[in-house]
Amino acid sequence: MPAHPSSNVQKAREALAGRLSEIRKDAGMSGRELAVRCGWSESKSSRIENAKTPPSDADISAWCHACGADDQASDLVAANRQSTDAHVQWKRLQRSGLRRLQESTGDLYQRTRVFRVYVSDVIPGFLQTPKYATALLSCIADFRGTLDDVSDAVAARMKRSAVLNNGAHRFSFVLEESVLRYRVCSAETMAAQLGHLLGVMDLPNVAVGILPFSAQRTVWPMPTFTIFDDTRVHADTLDAASTLTQPSQVELYARAFDRLSQGAVRGAPARSLVADALAHLD
């Protein structure tokens, strides 16, 4: 059973407190000296270091500055902010349903200018047809035991994905070839979905690369993730959708995306892979 959201928050706070403690110790500084340099009580340092009191962004910046670790402040501030909202727990979805999940990122999609999307399992949401989305979300709702609001969730997903047709937004997709082969719907629905994918590949603001099974890889297949501009990553796991905002995390995923992109084929070779998947549908 997935961990309760509150336990995830506490674990994140404890991890942050542990990093702050290490920074102080690496600086050879006592808790009292740190408190003096930061201009607060020694008890405050102790509460923060023992994860009893969550630090503010300003507290973290002051802590790092006092210890000569300003270069670590931005990552720690981001970790502090995401500790309370890094995970969309499926237990929460049992109460609110899949529609709310689709709608929750609407504003993010509108303000993002450059999307980088890597998928290893299913057609990415941006590129799904309504019937494919219905089949996929029905599988998810059944497996998770979430509220059955698939029709509303599909409508919300289609509305959110309309941003694809806005030339002010640019999209770069890297798909594993397996995405073209995995069957989460009927052959008829999959055929329409692959045909839709071929049409999307003609959009001027969309770049689609496909990693063939036969490609020599420099990185391994990994779980699906989306990079929003250079500020945020959504990475999927079985029990949660993680929101990552630490600069070092975003940089790591951007580096992975670049490596994955290097092995992808585009243009006519990519279209040929889609056409082959279409030809082999039962």
PAZAPA-4460 file (N, C-alpha, C; in steps of 0.05 Angstrom, whole numbers, plus 32768, in hexadecimal, padded with zeros to 4 digits):
% residues 282
    n_x    n_y    n_z   ca_x   ca_y   ca_z    c_x    c_y    c_z   seq   type   mol
   8011   7FE8   8000   8000   8000   8000   8012   8019   8000     1      M     A
   800C   802D   7FEF   801C   8046   7FEF   801C   8053   800A     2      P     A
   8032   8061   800F   8035   806F   8029   8021   8086   802A     3      A     A
   8018   808B   8042   8005   80A2   8046   8014   80BC   8040     4      H     A
   8007   80D0   8033   8014   80E8   802C   8023   80F5   8043     5      P     A
   8018   80F4   805B   8025   8102   8072   8040   80F5   8078     6      S     A
   8042   80DA   8074   805B   80CD   8079   8070   80D5   8065     7      S     A
   8067   80D9   804C   807A   80E2   8037   8084   80FE   803D     8      N     A
   8072   810F   8047   807A   812A   804E   808F   812A   8064     9      V     A
   808A   8119   8079   809C   8118   8090   80B7   810D   8087    10      Q     A
   80B7   80F9   8075   80D0   80ED   806C   80E0   8102   805C    11      K     A
   80D2   8113   804C   80E0   8128   803D   80EC   813C   8050    12      A     A
   80DD   8143   8065   80E7   8157   8079   80FF   814C   8087    13      R     A
   80FE   8132   808E   8115   8126   809C   812E   8125   808A    14      E     A
   8129   811F   8070   8140   811F   805D   814C   813B   805B    15      A     A
   813B   814F   8059   8145   816B   8058   8154   8172   8071    16      L     A
   8149   816B   8088   8157   8171   80A2   8172   8163   80A3    17      A     A
   8173   814A   8098   818C   813C   8098   81A1   814A   8087    18      G     A
   8199   8155   8070   81AC   8163   805F   81B5   817D   806C    19      R     A
   81A3   818B   807A   81AC   81A3   8088   81C0   819C   809E    20      L     A
   81BB   8186   80AC   81CD   817E   80C1   81E8   8178   80B6    21      S     A
   81E9   816A   809F   8203   8163   8093   8212   817C   808A    22      E     A
   8203   8190   8080   8210   81A9   8077   821D   81B7   808F    23      I     A
   820F   81B7   80A6   821A   81C4   80BE   8233   81B5   80C7    24      R     A
   8231   819B   80C8   8248   818B   80D1   8260   818D   80BF    25      K     A
   825A   818D   80A5   8270   8190   8091   827E   81AB   8094    26      D     A
   826F   81BF   809E   827B   81D9   80A2   828A   81DB   80BD    27      A     A
   8289   81C5   80CC   8296   81C4   80E6   828A   81D8   80FA    28      G     A
   8270   81DA   80F9   8262   81EE   8109   824F   81E2   811D    29      M     A
   824E   81EC   8135   823B   81E2   8149   821F   81EF   8144    30      S     A
   820B   81E3   8150   81F0   81EE   814D   81EE   820A   8159    31      G     A
   81FD   820F   816E   81FC   8229   817B   8209   823E   8168    32      R     A
   8220   8237   815C   822D   824A   814A   821C   8250   8132    33      E     A
   820F   823B   8128   81FD   823F   8111   81E6   8252   8118    34      L     A
   81DB   824F   8130   81C5   8260   8139   81CE   827D   813B    35      A     A
   81E6   8281   8145   81F0   829C   8148   81F3   82A9   812C    36      V     A
   81FF   829A   811A   8203   82A5   80FF   81E9   82AA   80F0    37      R     A
   81D5   829A   80F6   81BB   829E   80E9   81A9   82B2   80F7    38      C     A
   81B0   82B8   8110   81A0   82CC   811F   8187   82C1   812B    39      G     A
   8187   82A7   8132   8170   829B   813F   8179   828A   8157    40      W     A
   8166   827E   8165   816C   826F   817D   8178   8254   8176    41      S     A
   8188   8249   8189   8194   822F   8185   817E   821A   8183    42      E     A
   8168   821E   8192   8152   820A   8191   8146   8209   8176    43      S     A
   8145   821F   8167   813A   821F   814C   814B   820D   813A    44      K     A
   8166   8210   813C   8177   81FF   812C   8172   81E2   8132    45      S     A
   816F   81DB   814C   816A   81C0   8154   8150   81B5   8149    46      S     A
   813B   81C6   814A   8120   81BD   8140   8121   81B8   8122    47      R     A
   812F   81C9   8114   8131   81C5   80F7   8141   81AC   80F1    48      I     A
   8158   81A9   80FF   816A   8193   80F9   815D   8178   8101    49      E     A
   814A   8178   8113   813D   815F   811C   8122   815C   810F    50      N     A
   811C   816C   80FA   8103   816A   80EB   80EB   816F   80FC    51      A     A
   80EE   817F   8112   80D7   8186   8122   80C8   819E   8118    52      K     A
   80D8   81B0   810C   80CC   81C9   8100   80D6   81CB   80E3    53      T     A
   80C3   81CD   80D0   80CC   81D0   80B4   80D7   81EC   80B0    54      P     A
   80EF   81EE   80A3   80FB   8208   809F   80EE   8217   8088    55      P     A
   80EF   8231   808A   80E6   8242   8073   80FC   8243   805E    56      S     A
   80F5   824D   8047   810A   8250   8032   8120   8262   803C    57      D     A
   8119   8277   804B   812D   828A   8055   813F   827C   806A    58      A     A
   8133   826A   807A   8143   825C   808D   8158   824B   807F    59      D     A
   8150   823D   806A   8163   822C   805C   8179   823C   804F    60      I     A
   8172   8253   8043   8186   8264   8037   819A   826E   804B    61      S     A
   8190   8276   8063   81A1   8280   8078   81B3   826A   8082    62      A     A
   81A8   8252   8085   81B8   823B   808F   81CF   8235   807C    63      W     A
   81C9   8234   8063   81DE   822E   804F   81F3   8244   804D    64      C     A
   81EA   825D   804F   81FC   8273   804E   820F   8273   8066    65      H     A
   8204   826D   807D   8215   826C   8096   822A   8256   8094    66      A     A
   8223   8241   8086   8236   822A   8084   8247   822B   806B    67      C     A
   8246   8240   805C   8255   8242   8043   824C   822F   802E    68      G     A
   8232   8229   802D   8228   8216   801A   8211   8223   8009    69      A     A
   8216   823B   8000   8201   8249   7FF1   81F9   823A   7FD8    70      D     A
   820C   822A   7FCD   8207   821C   7FB4   81F2   8206   7FB8    71      D     A
   81EC   81FE   7FD1   81D9   81E9   7FD6   81BD   81F4   7FDD    72      Q     A
   81BB   820E   7FE0   81A3   821A   7FEA   818B   8216   7FD7    73      A     A
   818F   821A   7FBD   8179   8218   7FAA   816D   81FC   7FAA    74      S     A
   817D   81E8   7FAB   8173   81CC   7FAB   8163   81C7   7FC5    75      D     A
   816D   81D0   7FDB   8160   81CB   7FF5   8146   81DB   7FF7    76      L     A
   8145   81F3   7FED   812D   8203   7FED   8117   81F5   7FDC    77      V     A
   8120   81EB   7FC5   810D   81DC   7FB4   8103   81C3   7FC1    78      A     A
   8115   81B5   7FCF   810D   819C   7FDD   80F9   81A3   7FF3    79      A     A
   80FD   81B9   8000   80EB   81C2   8016   80CF   81C7   800B    80      N     A
   80CE   81D4   7FF4   80B4   81DB   7FE8   80A5   81C2   7FDE    81      R     A
   80B4   81AF   7FD4   80A6   8198   7FC8   80A0   8183   7FDD    82      Q     A
   80A9   8186   7FF5   80A5   8171   8009   8087   816D   800F    83      S     A
   8077   8182   800C   805B   817F   8012   8049   8179   7FFA    84      T     A
   8055   817C   7FE2   8044   8177   7FCA   8052   8167   7FB5    85      D     A
   8067   8159   7FBC   8076   814A   7FA8   8067   8132   7F9D    86      A     A
   8054   8128   7FAD   8047   810F   7FA5   8029   8113   7FA3    87      H     A
   801D   810A   7F8C   8000   8108   7F8A   7FFA   80EB   7F91    88      V     A
   7FF2   80E6   7FAA   7FEE   80CB   7FB3   7FD4   80BF   7FA8    89      Q     A
   7FD5   80A6   7FA0   7FBE   8099   7F94   7FA7   8097   7FA9    90      W     A
   7FAD   8096   7FC2   7F98   8095   7FD6   7F88   80AF   7FD5    91      K     A
   7F95   80C5   7FCF   7F86   80DE   7FCC   7F74   80DD   7FB3    92      R     A
   7F7E   80D0   7F9E   7F6E   80CE   7F86   7F55   80BD   7F8A    93      L     A
   7F55   80AB   7F9D   7F3E   809C   7FA3   7F27   80AE   7FAC    94      Q     A
   7F2E   80C5   7FB7   7F19   80D7   7FC1   7F12   80EB   7FAB    95      R     A
   7F26   80F5   7F9C   7F21   810B   7F89   7F1E   8102   7F6C    96      S     A
   7F28   80EB   7F65   7F25   80E1   7F4A   7F3A   80EA   7F37    97      G     A
   7F3A   80DE   7F1E   7F4E   80E4   7F0A   7F4A   80FF   7EFD    98      L     A
   7F31   8109   7EFC   7F2B   8123   7EEF   7F3B   8139   7EFD    99      R     A
   7F3A   8139   7F17   7F48   814D   7F26   7F66   814D   7F21   100      R     A
   7F71   8135   7F1D   7F8D   8133   7F16   7F94   8141   7EFC   101      L     A
   7F82   813D   7EE8   7F87   8149   7ECE   7F85   8168   7ED0   102      Q     A
   7F71   8171   7EDF   7F6C   818E   7EE1   7F81   819C   7EF2   103      E     A
   7F8E   818D   7F04   7FA1   819A   7F17   7FB9   81A6   7F09   104      S     A
   7FBF   819C   7EF1   7FD7   81A6   7EE3   7FD1   81B9   7ECC   105      T     A
   7FB8   81C0   7EC9   7FAF   81D2   7EB3   7FBF   81EB   7EB1   106      G     A
   7FC2   81F9   7EC8   7FD1   8213   7EC8   7FEE   820F   7EC1   107      D     A
   7FFA   81F9   7ECB   8016   81F3   7EC5   8019   81EF   7EA7   108      L     A
   8007   81E1   7E9A   8009   81DC   7E7E   8007   81F6   7E6E   109      Y     A
   7FF7   8209   7E77   7FF3   8222   7E69   800C   8233   7E6B   110      Q     A
   801A   8234   7E81   8030   8246   7E85   804B   823A   7E7B   111      R     A
   804C   8220   7E77   8064   8213   7E6D   8068   8219   7E50   112      T     A
   8080   8220   7E48   8086   8225   7E2C   8094   820E   7E1E   113      R     A
   80A4   81FF   7E2C   80B3   81E9   7E20   80AE   81D0   7E31   114      V     A
   80A2   81BC   7E24   809D   81A2   7E31   80B1   818D   7E26   115      F     A
   80BD   817E   7E37   80CD   8167   7E2F   80C1   814E   7E3C   116      R     A
   80B9   813B   7E2C   80AA   8124   7E36   80B7   810A   7E2D   117      V     A
   80BD   80F9   7E40   80C8   80DE   7E3A   80B4   80CA   7E44   118      Y     A
   80AC   80B6   7E33   809A   80A2   7E3B   80A4   8086   7E33   119      V     A
   80A1   8073   7E45   80AA   8058   7E40   8093   8044   7E42   120      S     A
   807B   804D   7E47   8065   803A   7E4C   804D   803E   7E3A   121      D     A
   8042   8056   7E3A   8029   805B   7E2B   802C   8075   7E1A   122      V     A
   801A   8079   7E08   8019   8092   7DF8   8016   80A9   7E0C   123      I     A
   8027   80BE   7E0A   8025   80D4   7E1E   800A   80E2   7E1C   124      P     A
   8001   80EC   7E33   7FE6   80F8   7E35   7FE1   810E   7E20   125      G     A
   7FF6   811E   7E1A   7FF3   8133   7E06   7FEA   8128   7DEB   126      F     A
   7FF2   810F   7DE5   7FEE   8104   7DCA   7FD7   80F0   7DC8   127      L     A
   7FC9   80EC   7DDE   7FB5   80D7   7DDF   7F9B   80DF   7DD2   128      Q     A
   7F8E   80CC   7DC5   7F73   80D0   7DBB   7F60   80CB   7DD2   129      T     A
   7F47   80D5   7DD0   7F34   80D0   7DE6   7F2F   80B3   7DEC   130      P     A
   7F2E   80A2   7DD7   7F29   8086   7DDC   7F40   8078   7DE9   131      K     A
   7F59   807F   7DE1   7F70   8074   7DED   7F72   807D   7E0B   132      Y     A
   7F6D   8096   7E0F   7F6D   80A1   7E2B   7F58   8093   7E3C   133      A     A
   7F41   808E   7E31   7F2C   8080   7E40   7F34   8064   7E48   134      T     A
   7F41   8056   7E35   7F4A   803B   7E3C   7F5F   803B   7E51   135      A     A
   7F72   804E   7E4E   7F88   804F   7E61   7F7F   8058   7E7D   136      L     A
   7F6F   806D   7E7F   7F66   8077   7E99   7F53   8063   7EA6   137      L     A
   7F44   8053   7E96   7F33   803F   7EA1   7F44   8029   7EAF   138      S     A
   7F5B   8022   7EA2   7F6D   800F   7EAE   7F78   801A   7EC9   139      C     A
   7F7F   8033   7EC9   7F8B   8040   7EE1   7F76   8041   7EF7   140      I     A
   7F5E   8049   7EF0   7F49   804C   7F04   7F43   8030   7F11   141      A     A
   7F42   801C   7EFF   7F3C   8001   7F09   7F52   7FF6   7F1B   142      D     A
   7F6B   7FFA   7F13   7F82   7FF1   7F22   7F85   7FFF   7F3D   143      F     A
   7F81   801A   7F3C   7F84   8029   7F55   7F6C   8029   7F67   144      R     A
   7F55   8021   7F5B   7F3D   8022   7F6B   7F34   803F   7F70   145      G     A
   7F39   8050   7F5D   7F32   806D   7F60   7F15   8072   7F58   146      T     A
   7F0C   8089   7F5F   7EF1   8092   7F57   7EEE   808F   7F38   147      L     A
   7ED8   8083   7F30   7ED3   807E   7F13   7EC8   8098   7F06   148      D     A
   7EDB   80A9   7EFD   7ED4   80C1   7EEF   7EE3   80C3   7ED5   149      D     A
   7EE7   80AC   7EC8   7EF8   80AA   7EB0   7EEE   80BD   7E9A   150      V     A
   7ED4   80BF   7E95   7ECA   80D0   7E7F   7ED2   80ED   7E85   151      S     A
   7ECE   80F6   7E9D   7ED5   8112   7EA4   7EF3   8116   7EA3   152      D     A
   7F03   8101   7EAB   7F20   8103   7EAB   7F2A   8105   7E8E   153      A     A
   7F1E   80F6   7E7C   7F26   80F7   7E60   7F20   8112   7E54   154      V     A
   7F09   811D   7E5A   7F02   8138   7E50   7F16   814D   7E5B   155      A     A
   7F1E   814A   7E74   7F31   815D   7E80   7F4C   8159   7E73   156      A     A
   7F54   8140   7E6D   7F6E   813C   7E60   7F6E   8148   7E44   157      R     A
   7F59   8145   7E35   7F58   8150   7E1A   7F59   816E   7E1B   158      M     A
   7F4C   817A   7E2F   7F4C   8197   7E31   7F68   81A1   7E38   159      K     A
   7F75   8193   7E4B   7F90   819A   7E53   7FA4   8197   7E3C   160      R     A
   7FA0   8182   7E2B   7FB3   817C   7E15   7FAF   818F   7DFD   161      S     A
   7F9A   819F   7DFE   7F96   81B2   7DE7   7FAD   81C5   7DE4   162      A     A
   7FBD   81C8   7DF9   7FD4   81DA   7DF8   7FE7   81D1   7DE2   163      V     A
   7FE5   81B8   7DD9   7FF7   81AE   7DC4   7FF3   81BD   7DAA   164      L     A
   7FDB   81C8   7DA6   7FD5   81D6   7D8D   7FDB   81F4   7D8F   165      N     A
   7FE7   81FC   7DA5   7FEF   8218   7DA9   800C   821B   7DA2   166      N     A
   8012   822A   7D8C   802D   822D   7D83   8040   823A   7D96   167      G     A
   8035   8246   7DAB   8046   8253   7DBF   8054   823F   7DD1   168      A     A
   804B   8226   7DD0   8057   8210   7DE0   8066   81FD   7DCD   169      H     A
   807D   81F4   7DD6   808D   81E1   7DC7   808F   81C7   7DD6   170      R     A
   808E   81B1   7DC7   808E   8196   7DD3   80A4   8185   7DC6   171      F     A
   80B2   8177   7DD7   80C5   8163   7DCD   80BF   8148   7DDC   172      S     A
   80B8   8134   7DCC   80B1   811A   7DD7   80C6   8105   7DCF   173      F     A
   80CC   80F4   7DE2   80DD   80DD   7DDC   80CD   80C4   7DE6   174      V     A
   80C6   80B3   7DD3   80B6   809B   7DD9   80C7   8082   7DD5   175      L     A
   80C5   8070   7DE8   80D0   8055   7DE2   80BF   8047   7DCD   176      E     A
   80CB   8037   7DBC   80BC   8029   7DA8   80A6   8018   7DB4   177      E     A
   80AB   800E   7DCC   8097   7FFD   7DDA   807D   800C   7DDE   178      S     A
   807D   8026   7DE0   8065   8036   7DE3   8052   8031   7DCB   179      V     A
   805D   802C   7DB4   804D   8028   7D9C   8041   800C   7D9B   180      L     A
   804C   7FFA   7DAC   8044   7FDE   7DAB   8032   7FD6   7DC3   181      R     A
   8037   7FE2   7DDA   8027   7FDA   7DF1   8009   7FDE   7DEC   182      Y     A
   7FF8   7FCB   7DF3   7FDC   7FCD   7DED   7FCC   7FD1   7E06   183      R     A
   7FC2   7FE9   7E0B   7FB1   7FEE   7E21   7F94   7FF4   7E18   184      V     A
   7F8F   7FED   7DFF   7F75   7FF3   7DF3   7F71   7FDF   7DDC   185      C     A
   7F5A   7FE1   7DCE   7F54   7FCF   7DB8   7F67   7FD6   7DA0   186      S     A
   7F68   7FC3   7D8D   7F79   7FC8   7D75   7F6E   7FE0   7D65   187      A     A
   7F54   7FE3   7D64   7F48   7FF9   7D56   7F4F   8014   7D63   188      E     A
   7F4E   8015   7D7D   7F55   802E   7D8B   7F73   8034   7D88   189      T     A
   7F83   801E   7D89   7FA0   8022   7D86   7FA7   802C   7D6A   190      M     A
   7F99   8021   7D56   7F9E   802A   7D3B   7F98   8048   7D38   191      A     A
   7F82   8051   7D43   7F7A   806D   7D42   7F8F   807E   7D51   192      A     A
   7F98   8073   7D68   7FAC   8082   7D78   7FC6   8085   7D69   193      Q     A
   7FD0   8070   7D5C   7FE9   8072   7D4D   7FE5   8085   7D34   194      L     A
   7FCE   8084   7D28   7FC9   8097   7D12   7FC9   80B3   7D1C   195      G     A
   7FBE   80B8   7D34   7FBE   80D3   7D3F   7FDB   80DC   7D45   196      H     A
   7FEB   80C9   7D4F   8007   80CF   7D55   8015   80D8   7D3B   197      L     A
   8010   80CB   7D25   801D   80D3   7D0B   8015   80EF   7D04   198      L     A
   7FFB   80F6   7D09   7FF2   8111   7D03   7FFF   8126   7D14   199      G     A
   8002   8121   7D2E   800E   8133   7D41   802B   8138   7D39   200      V     A
   8039   8125   7D2E   8055   8127   7D27   8059   813D   7D11   201      M     A
   8044   8145   7D04   8046   815A   7CF0   8044   8177   7CFC   202      D     A
   803C   8179   7D15   8038   8193   7D21   8054   81A1   7D23   203      L     A
   8055   81BB   7D1C   806F   81C9   7D1C   807B   81CD   7D37   204      P     A
   806B   81CD   7D4C   8075   81D1   7D67   807A   81B7   7D77   205      N     A
   8078   81A1   7D68   807B   8187   7D75   8092   8177   7D68   206      V     A
   80A3   816C   7D78   80B9   815B   7D6F   80B5   8140   7D7D   207      A     A
   80B3   812B   7D6D   80B0   8110   7D78   80C7   80FE   7D70   208      V     A
   80D5   80F3   7D83   80EA   80E0   7D7F   80E2   80C5   7D8A   209      G     A
   80EA   80B0   7D7D   80E4   8095   7D86   80FE   8085   7D89   210      I     A
   8100   8078   7DA0   8118   8068   7DA6   8112   804B   7D9C   211      L     A
   811F   8043   7D86   811A   8027   7D7C   8124   8012   7D8F   212      P     A
   8118   7FFB   7D8E   8122   7FE4   7D9E   813F   7FDF   7D98   213      F     A
   8147   7FE3   7D7F   8162   7FDC   7D76   8177   7FF1   7D7C   214      S     A
   816F   8008   7D87   8182   801E   7D8B   8197   8017   7DA0   215      A     A
   81B0   801F   7D9B   81C5   801D   7DAF   81C1   8033   7DC4   216      Q     A
   81BD   802B   7DDD   81B5   803E   7DF1   81CC   8048   7E01   217      R     A
   81CA   8061   7E09   81DE   806D   7E1C   81D1   8070   7E38   218      T     A
   81B7   806E   7E39   81A8   806D   7E53   8192   8058   7E51   219      V     A
   818A   804D   7E67   8176   8038   7E68   815A   8043   7E66   220      W     A
   8146   8032   7E5E   812A   803B   7E60   8123   8041   7E7C   221      P     A
   8114   8056   7E80   810D   805E   7E9C   80F0   8067   7E9D   222      M     A
   80E5   806B   7EB5   80C9   8073   7EB7   80C4   808E   7EAA   223      P     A
   80AB   8091   7EA2   80A2   80AA   7E94   80A7   80C3   7EA4   224      T     A
   80AF   80D8   7E97   80B1   80F2   7EA4   80AD   8109   7E91   225      F     A
   80A5   8120   7E9C   80A0   8138   7E8C   80AF   814F   7E99   226      T     A
   80BE   815E   7E88   80CC   8176   7E92   80BD   818F   7E88   227      I     A
   80B6   81A0   7E9B   80A8   81B9   7E95   80BC   81D0   7E95   228      F     A
   80C1   81DB   7E7D   80D6   81EF   7E7B   80F0   81E4   7E88   229      D     A
   80FD   81F4   7E98   8115   81EA   7EA7   8110   81EC   7EC4   230      D     A
   80F7   81EA   7ECD   80F1   81F0   7EE9   80E4   81D9   7EF8   231      T     A
   80D9   81C4   7EEA   80C8   81B1   7EF8   80C8   8197   7EE8   232      R     A
   80C7   8180   7EF7   80C5   8166   7EEB   80AE   8157   7EF8   233      V     A
   809E   8149   7EE8   808B   8136   7EF2   8095   811B   7EEB   234      H     A
   809A   810A   7EFF   80A4   80EF   7EFB   8091   80DB   7F07   235      A     A
   8089   80C7   7EF7   8075   80B4   7EFF   8082   809C   7F0D   236      D     A
   8075   8093   7F22   807B   8079   7F2F   8061   806B   7F33   237      T     A
   8062   8052   7F3C   8049   8043   7F3F   8037   804E   7F54   238      L     A
   8042   805A   7F6A   8031   8063   7F7F   802D   8081   7F80   239      D     A
   803B   8090   7F6F   8039   80AD   7F70   8043   80BA   7F57   240      A     A
   803B   80D3   7F53   8046   80E4   7F3E   8057   80F9   7F4C   241      A     A
   8071   80F8   7F4A   8082   8109   7F59   8087   8123   7F4A   242      S     A
   8086   8139   7F58   808C   8154   7F4E   80A8   815B   7F58   243      T     A
   80BB   815F   7F46   80D6   8165   7F4D   80DE   8181   7F44   244      L     A
   80E7   8192   7F57   80EE   81AE   7F50   810A   81B6   7F58   245      T     A
   8119   81A4   7F65   8134   81AB   7F6C   8144   81AF   7F52   246      Q     A
   8154   81C4   7F4F   8163   81C8   7F36   8174   81B0   7F2F   247      P     A
   8180   81A2   7F42   8191   818B   7F3C   8180   8174   7F31   248      S     A
   8167   8172   7F3B   8155   815D   7F31   814D   8163   7F14   249      Q     A
   8145   817C   7F0F   813C   8184   7EF4   8153   8180   7EE1   250      V     A
   816C   8187   7EE9   8183   8184   7ED8   8188   8167   7ED2   251      E     A
   8185   8155   7EE5   8189   8139   7EE2   8176   812E   7ECD   252      L     A
   815C   8135   7ECF   8149   812B   7EBC   814D   8137   7EA0   253      Y     A
   8156   8150   7E9F   815C   815D   7E85   8173   814E   7E78   254      A     A
   8187   8146   7E87   819D   8137   7E7C   8194   811C   7E72   255      R     A
   8183   810F   7E82   8178   80F5   7E79   8169   80F8   7E5F   256      A     A
   8158   810D   7E5D   8149   8112   7E44   815B   8116   7E2C   257      F     A
   8170   8125   7E30   8183   812A   7E1A   8190   8110   7E11   258      D     A
   8198   80FF   7E24   81A4   80E6   7E1D   8190   80D4   7E0E   259      R     A
   8178   80D3   7E18   8164   80C3   7E0B   815E   80CD   7DEF   260      L     A
   815E   80E7   7DEC   8159   80F3   7DD2   816D   80EC   7DBD   261      S     A
   8186   80E8   7DC6   819C   80E2   7DB4   8198   80C8   7DA5   262      Q     A
   818A   80B5   7DB2   8186   809B   7DA5   816C   809A   7D95   263      G     A
   815C   80AF   7D96   8141   80AE   7D89   8143   80B4   7D6B   264      A     A
   8132   80A8   7D5B   8130   80AE   7D3F   8118   80C1   7D3B   265      V     A
   811A   80D1   7D26   8105   80E5   7D21   80FE   80E5   7D03   266      R     A
   80EA   80F5   7CFC   80E3   80F7   7CE0   80DA   80DD   7CD5   267      G     A
   80E3   80D7   7CBC   80DA   80BF   7CAE   80DF   80A5   7CBD   268      A     A
   80F7   80A2   7CCA   80FC   8089   7CD9   80E8   8085   7CF0   269      P     A
   80E1   809B   7CFD   80CE   809A   7D13   80B2   8093   7D09   270      A     A
   80AA   809F   7CF3   8090   8099   7CE7   808F   807C   7CDE   271      R     A
   80A5   8072   7CD5   80A7   8056   7CCC   80A1   8043   7CE3   272      S     A
   80AC   8049   7CFB   80A7   8039   7D13   808A   8039   7D1A   273      L     A
   807D   8050   7D19   8060   8052   7D1F   8050   8042   7D0A   274      V     A
   8057   8045   7CF1   8049   8036   7CDB   804C   8018   7CDF   275      A     A
   8064   800F   7CE7   8068   7FF3   7CEC   8057   7FE8   7D03   276      D     A
   8055   7FF9   7D18   8044   7FF1   7D2F   8027   7FEF   7D26   277      A     A
   801F   8001   7D14   8004   8000   7D0A   7FFF   7FE7   7CF9   278      L     A
   8013   7FE0   7CE9   8010   7FC9   7CD7   800F   7FAF   7CE7   279      A     A
   8019   7FAE   7CFF   801A   7F95   7D0E   8004   7F94   7D23   280      H     A
   7FF1   7FA6   7D22   7FDA   7FA4   7D34   7FC8   7F8C   7D2C   281      L     A
   7FBF   7F7D   7D3F   7FAE   7F66   7D39   7F92   7F6F   7D2F   282      D     A
***
